[in-house]
Amino acid sequence: MIVAAATDEGRLLLGLDRGIGDLRRYPPGSHAGVAVVEPRKVRIR
């Protein structure tokens, strides 16, 4: 599991999956940090 690997190494996890931002599943203090990024939609004309 990626969250466990990042936690073991004391690393911040940066991802696009909103599931890793679930505070009930990954409460503060149980990991080094989680950041969920939502990129803007790009319109090509």
PDB file of N, CA, C and O in Angstrom:
ATOM      1  N   MET A   1       0.847  -1.185   0.000  1.00  0.00           N
ATOM      2  CA  MET A   1       0.000   0.000   0.000  1.00  0.00           C
ATOM      3  C   MET A   1       0.890   1.244   0.000  1.00  0.00           C
ATOM      4  O   MET A   1       1.863   1.320   0.749  1.00  0.00           O
ATOM      5  N   ILE A   2       0.556   2.190  -0.823  1.00  0.00           N
ATOM      6  CA  ILE A   2       1.371   3.389  -0.986  1.00  0.00           C
ATOM      7  C   ILE A   2       1.351   4.264   0.264  1.00  0.00           C
ATOM      8  O   ILE A   2       2.382   4.820   0.643  1.00  0.00           O
ATOM      9  N   VAL A   3       0.199   4.393   0.904  1.00  0.00           N
ATOM     10  CA  VAL A   3       0.110   5.212   2.117  1.00  0.00           C
ATOM     11  C   VAL A   3       1.022   4.644   3.209  1.00  0.00           C
ATOM     12  O   VAL A   3       1.712   5.395   3.898  1.00  0.00           O
ATOM     13  N   ALA A   4       1.021   3.342   3.361  1.00  0.00           N
ATOM     14  CA  ALA A   4       1.874   2.702   4.375  1.00  0.00           C
ATOM     15  C   ALA A   4       3.347   2.907   4.060  1.00  0.00           C
ATOM     16  O   ALA A   4       4.135   3.165   4.970  1.00  0.00           O
ATOM     17  N   ALA A   5       3.738   2.799   2.801  1.00  0.00           N
ATOM     18  CA  ALA A   5       5.135   2.995   2.409  1.00  0.00           C
ATOM     19  C   ALA A   5       5.574   4.431   2.679  1.00  0.00           C
ATOM     20  O   ALA A   5       6.672   4.657   3.189  1.00  0.00           O
ATOM     21  N   ALA A   6       4.733   5.396   2.344  1.00  0.00           N
ATOM     22  CA  ALA A   6       5.062   6.800   2.596  1.00  0.00           C
ATOM     23  C   ALA A   6       5.166   7.063   4.092  1.00  0.00           C
ATOM     24  O   ALA A   6       6.049   7.799   4.531  1.00  0.00           O
ATOM     25  N   THR A   7       4.273   6.471   4.876  1.00  0.00           N
ATOM     26  CA  THR A   7       4.298   6.636   6.330  1.00  0.00           C
ATOM     27  C   THR A   7       5.560   6.041   6.928  1.00  0.00           C
ATOM     28  O   THR A   7       6.191   6.656   7.787  1.00  0.00           O
ATOM     29  N   ASP A   8       5.934   4.849   6.479  1.00  0.00           N
ATOM     30  CA  ASP A   8       7.148   4.193   6.980  1.00  0.00           C
ATOM     31  C   ASP A   8       8.394   5.029   6.735  1.00  0.00           C
ATOM     32  O   ASP A   8       9.327   5.011   7.538  1.00  0.00           O
ATOM     33  N   GLU A   9       8.411   5.769   5.616  1.00  0.00           N
ATOM     34  CA  GLU A   9       9.571   6.582   5.268  1.00  0.00           C
ATOM     35  C   GLU A   9       9.429   8.034   5.726  1.00  0.00           C
ATOM     36  O   GLU A   9      10.321   8.850   5.492  1.00  0.00           O
ATOM     37  N   GLY A  10       8.311   8.357   6.377  1.00  0.00           N
ATOM     38  CA  GLY A  10       8.095   9.724   6.859  1.00  0.00           C
ATOM     39  C   GLY A  10       7.930  10.728   5.738  1.00  0.00           C
ATOM     40  O   GLY A  10       8.342  11.882   5.859  1.00  0.00           O
ATOM     41  N   ARG A  11       7.322  10.284   4.641  1.00  0.00           N
ATOM     42  CA  ARG A  11       7.167  11.142   3.467  1.00  0.00           C
ATOM     43  C   ARG A  11       5.735  11.623   3.300  1.00  0.00           C
ATOM     44  O   ARG A  11       4.782  10.930   3.655  1.00  0.00           O
ATOM     45  N   LEU A  12       5.605  12.814   2.756  1.00  0.00           N
ATOM     46  CA  LEU A  12       4.320  13.369   2.371  1.00  0.00           C
ATOM     47  C   LEU A  12       3.844  12.634   1.130  1.00  0.00           C
ATOM     48  O   LEU A  12       4.631  12.374   0.220  1.00  0.00           O
ATOM     49  N   LEU A  13       2.577  12.302   1.086  1.00  0.00           N
ATOM     50  CA  LEU A  13       2.003  11.635  -0.076  1.00  0.00           C
ATOM     51  C   LEU A  13       1.202  12.655  -0.865  1.00  0.00           C
ATOM     52  O   LEU A  13       0.291  13.288  -0.332  1.00  0.00           O
ATOM     53  N   LEU A  14       1.536  12.808  -2.109  1.00  0.00           N
ATOM     54  CA  LEU A  14       0.861  13.726  -3.016  1.00  0.00           C
ATOM     55  C   LEU A  14       0.150  12.892  -4.063  1.00  0.00           C
ATOM     56  O   LEU A  14       0.768  12.046  -4.710  1.00  0.00           O
ATOM     57  N   GLY A  15      -1.158  13.123  -4.237  1.00  0.00           N
ATOM     58  CA  GLY A  15      -1.891  12.300  -5.188  1.00  0.00           C
ATOM     59  C   GLY A  15      -3.113  12.976  -5.748  1.00  0.00           C
ATOM     60  O   GLY A  15      -3.485  14.074  -5.333  1.00  0.00           O
ATOM     61  N   LEU A  16      -3.731  12.310  -6.696  1.00  0.00           N
ATOM     62  CA  LEU A  16      -4.944  12.803  -7.343  1.00  0.00           C
ATOM     63  C   LEU A  16      -6.200  12.124  -6.802  1.00  0.00           C
ATOM     64  O   LEU A  16      -7.313  12.563  -7.092  1.00  0.00           O
ATOM     65  N   ASP A  17      -6.035  11.073  -6.030  1.00  0.00           N
ATOM     66  CA  ASP A  17      -7.145  10.269  -5.519  1.00  0.00           C
ATOM     67  C   ASP A  17      -7.750  10.906  -4.272  1.00  0.00           C
ATOM     68  O   ASP A  17      -7.075  11.032  -3.251  1.00  0.00           O
ATOM     69  N   ARG A  18      -9.003  11.305  -4.347  1.00  0.00           N
ATOM     70  CA  ARG A  18      -9.664  11.928  -3.193  1.00  0.00           C
ATOM     71  C   ARG A  18      -9.778  10.975  -2.005  1.00  0.00           C
ATOM     72  O   ARG A  18      -9.921  11.422  -0.867  1.00  0.00           O
ATOM     73  N   GLY A  19      -9.716   9.681  -2.255  1.00  0.00           N
ATOM     74  CA  GLY A  19      -9.830   8.687  -1.190  1.00  0.00           C
ATOM     75  C   GLY A  19      -8.737   8.809  -0.146  1.00  0.00           C
ATOM     76  O   GLY A  19      -8.970   8.517   1.027  1.00  0.00           O
ATOM     77  N   ILE A  20      -7.543   9.236  -0.551  1.00  0.00           N
ATOM     78  CA  ILE A  20      -6.462   9.377   0.428  1.00  0.00           C
ATOM     79  C   ILE A  20      -6.636  10.615   1.298  1.00  0.00           C
ATOM     80  O   ILE A  20      -5.922  10.792   2.285  1.00  0.00           O
ATOM     81  N   GLY A  21      -7.577  11.463   0.932  1.00  0.00           N
ATOM     82  CA  GLY A  21      -7.867  12.647   1.737  1.00  0.00           C
ATOM     83  C   GLY A  21      -8.960  12.409   2.773  1.00  0.00           C
ATOM     84  O   GLY A  21      -9.368  13.341   3.465  1.00  0.00           O
ATOM     85  N   ASP A  22      -9.437  11.175   2.887  1.00  0.00           N
ATOM     86  CA  ASP A  22     -10.505  10.825   3.829  1.00  0.00           C
ATOM     87  C   ASP A  22      -9.957  10.803   5.257  1.00  0.00           C
ATOM     88  O   ASP A  22      -9.197   9.904   5.619  1.00  0.00           O
ATOM     89  N   LEU A  23     -10.340  11.782   6.058  1.00  0.00           N
ATOM     90  CA  LEU A  23      -9.828  11.903   7.430  1.00  0.00           C
ATOM     91  C   LEU A  23     -10.270  10.754   8.331  1.00  0.00           C
ATOM     92  O   LEU A  23      -9.598  10.453   9.317  1.00  0.00           O
ATOM     93  N   ARG A  24     -11.371  10.117   8.014  1.00  0.00           N
ATOM     94  CA  ARG A  24     -11.809   8.969   8.826  1.00  0.00           C
ATOM     95  C   ARG A  24     -10.902   7.765   8.589  1.00  0.00           C
ATOM     96  O   ARG A  24     -10.625   6.993   9.507  1.00  0.00           O
ATOM     97  N   ARG A  25     -10.452   7.616   7.366  1.00  0.00           N
ATOM     98  CA  ARG A  25      -9.596   6.481   7.028  1.00  0.00           C
ATOM     99  C   ARG A  25      -8.123   6.760   7.346  1.00  0.00           C
ATOM    100  O   ARG A  25      -7.390   5.865   7.766  1.00  0.00           O
ATOM    101  N   TYR A  26      -7.700   8.011   7.140  1.00  0.00           N
ATOM    102  CA  TYR A  26      -6.308   8.413   7.381  1.00  0.00           C
ATOM    103  C   TYR A  26      -6.295   9.645   8.286  1.00  0.00           C
ATOM    104  O   TYR A  26      -6.044  10.752   7.809  1.00  0.00           O
ATOM    105  N   PRO A  27      -6.561   9.472   9.586  1.00  0.00           N
ATOM    106  CA  PRO A  27      -6.642  10.625  10.496  1.00  0.00           C
ATOM    107  C   PRO A  27      -5.292  11.326  10.666  1.00  0.00           C
ATOM    108  O   PRO A  27      -4.242  10.693  10.550  1.00  0.00           O
ATOM    109  N   PRO A  28      -5.322  12.631  10.942  1.00  0.00           N
ATOM    110  CA  PRO A  28      -4.080  13.370  11.179  1.00  0.00           C
ATOM    111  C   PRO A  28      -3.268  12.696  12.291  1.00  0.00           C
ATOM    112  O   PRO A  28      -3.822  12.243  13.292  1.00  0.00           O
ATOM    113  N   GLY A  29      -1.964  12.639  12.098  1.00  0.00           N
ATOM    114  CA  GLY A  29      -1.085  12.010  13.073  1.00  0.00           C
ATOM    115  C   GLY A  29      -0.786  10.556  12.748  1.00  0.00           C
ATOM    116  O   GLY A  29       0.122   9.963  13.331  1.00  0.00           O
ATOM    117  N   SER A  30      -1.545   9.974  11.819  1.00  0.00           N
ATOM    118  CA  SER A  30      -1.306   8.583  11.446  1.00  0.00           C
ATOM    119  C   SER A  30      -0.363   8.473  10.241  1.00  0.00           C
ATOM    120  O   SER A  30      -0.045   7.372   9.792  1.00  0.00           O
ATOM    121  N   HIS A  31       0.074   9.614   9.730  1.00  0.00           N
ATOM    122  CA  HIS A  31       0.957   9.653   8.564  1.00  0.00           C
ATOM    123  C   HIS A  31       1.732  10.961   8.580  1.00  0.00           C
ATOM    124  O   HIS A  31       1.435  11.854   9.373  1.00  0.00           O
ATOM    125  N   ALA A  32       2.725  11.076   7.704  1.00  0.00           N
ATOM    126  CA  ALA A  32       3.543  12.299   7.654  1.00  0.00           C
ATOM    127  C   ALA A  32       2.809  13.442   6.963  1.00  0.00           C
ATOM    128  O   ALA A  32       3.160  14.606   7.154  1.00  0.00           O
ATOM    129  N   GLY A  33       1.817  13.130   6.181  1.00  0.00           N
ATOM    130  CA  GLY A  33       1.036  14.151   5.495  1.00  0.00           C
ATOM    131  C   GLY A  33       0.483  13.633   4.190  1.00  0.00           C
ATOM    132  O   GLY A  33       1.094  12.795   3.527  1.00  0.00           O
ATOM    133  N   VAL A  34      -0.683  14.141   3.825  1.00  0.00           N
ATOM    134  CA  VAL A  34      -1.335  13.764   2.583  1.00  0.00           C
ATOM    135  C   VAL A  34      -1.829  15.041   1.925  1.00  0.00           C
ATOM    136  O   VAL A  34      -2.446  15.882   2.578  1.00  0.00           O
ATOM    137  N   ALA A  35      -1.562  15.185   0.644  1.00  0.00           N
ATOM    138  CA  ALA A  35      -2.067  16.322  -0.129  1.00  0.00           C
ATOM    139  C   ALA A  35      -2.765  15.773  -1.362  1.00  0.00           C
ATOM    140  O   ALA A  35      -2.179  15.009  -2.129  1.00  0.00           O
ATOM    141  N   VAL A  36      -4.013  16.164  -1.549  1.00  0.00           N
ATOM    142  CA  VAL A  36      -4.769  15.743  -2.720  1.00  0.00           C
ATOM    143  C   VAL A  36      -4.826  16.938  -3.660  1.00  0.00           C
ATOM    144  O   VAL A  36      -5.252  18.028  -3.277  1.00  0.00           O
ATOM    145  N   VAL A  37      -4.397  16.719  -4.883  1.00  0.00           N
ATOM    146  CA  VAL A  37      -4.330  17.784  -5.885  1.00  0.00           C
ATOM    147  C   VAL A  37      -5.447  17.570  -6.893  1.00  0.00           C
ATOM    148  O   VAL A  37      -5.656  16.462  -7.386  1.00  0.00           O
ATOM    149  N   GLU A  38      -6.156  18.643  -7.190  1.00  0.00           N
ATOM    150  CA  GLU A  38      -7.199  18.588  -8.210  1.00  0.00           C
ATOM    151  C   GLU A  38      -6.823  19.576  -9.302  1.00  0.00           C
ATOM    152  O   GLU A  38      -7.102  20.770  -9.193  1.00  0.00           O
ATOM    153  N   PRO A  39      -6.188  19.072 -10.357  1.00  0.00           N
ATOM    154  CA  PRO A  39      -5.764  19.979 -11.419  1.00  0.00           C
ATOM    155  C   PRO A  39      -6.962  20.603 -12.123  1.00  0.00           C
ATOM    156  O   PRO A  39      -8.037  20.011 -12.216  1.00  0.00           O
ATOM    157  N   ARG A  40      -6.742  21.797 -12.607  1.00  0.00           N
ATOM    158  CA  ARG A  40      -7.793  22.478 -13.354  1.00  0.00           C
ATOM    159  C   ARG A  40      -8.039  21.747 -14.666  1.00  0.00           C
ATOM    160  O   ARG A  40      -7.145  21.118 -15.232  1.00  0.00           O
ATOM    161  N   LYS A  41      -9.251  21.849 -15.118  1.00  0.00           N
ATOM    162  CA  LYS A  41      -9.564  21.269 -16.420  1.00  0.00           C
ATOM    163  C   LYS A  41      -8.979  22.181 -17.490  1.00  0.00           C
ATOM    164  O   LYS A  41      -9.107  23.403 -17.421  1.00  0.00           O
ATOM    165  N   VAL A  42      -8.353  21.583 -18.455  1.00  0.00           N
ATOM    166  CA  VAL A  42      -7.736  22.332 -19.539  1.00  0.00           C
ATOM    167  C   VAL A  42      -8.626  22.228 -20.756  1.00  0.00           C
ATOM    168  O   VAL A  42      -9.004  21.136 -21.181  1.00  0.00           O
ATOM    169  N   ARG A  43      -8.952  23.373 -21.303  1.00  0.00           N
ATOM    170  CA  ARG A  43      -9.758  23.382 -22.517  1.00  0.00           C
ATOM    171  C   ARG A  43      -8.846  23.633 -23.714  1.00  0.00           C
ATOM    172  O   ARG A  43      -8.036  24.561 -23.721  1.00  0.00           O
ATOM    173  N   ILE A  44      -8.997  22.796 -24.705  1.00  0.00           N
ATOM    174  CA  ILE A  44      -8.217  22.968 -25.926  1.00  0.00           C
ATOM    175  C   ILE A  44      -9.180  23.450 -26.995  1.00  0.00           C
ATOM    176  O   ILE A  44     -10.209  22.833 -27.272  1.00  0.00           O
ATOM    177  N   ARG A  45      -8.810  24.558 -27.574  1.00  0.00           N
ATOM    178  CA  ARG A  45      -9.712  25.135 -28.610  1.00  0.00           C
ATOM    179  C   ARG A  45      -9.080  25.028 -29.957  1.00  0.00           C
ATOM    180  O   ARG A  45      -9.670  25.450 -30.951  1.00  0.00           O
TER     181      ARG A  45
END
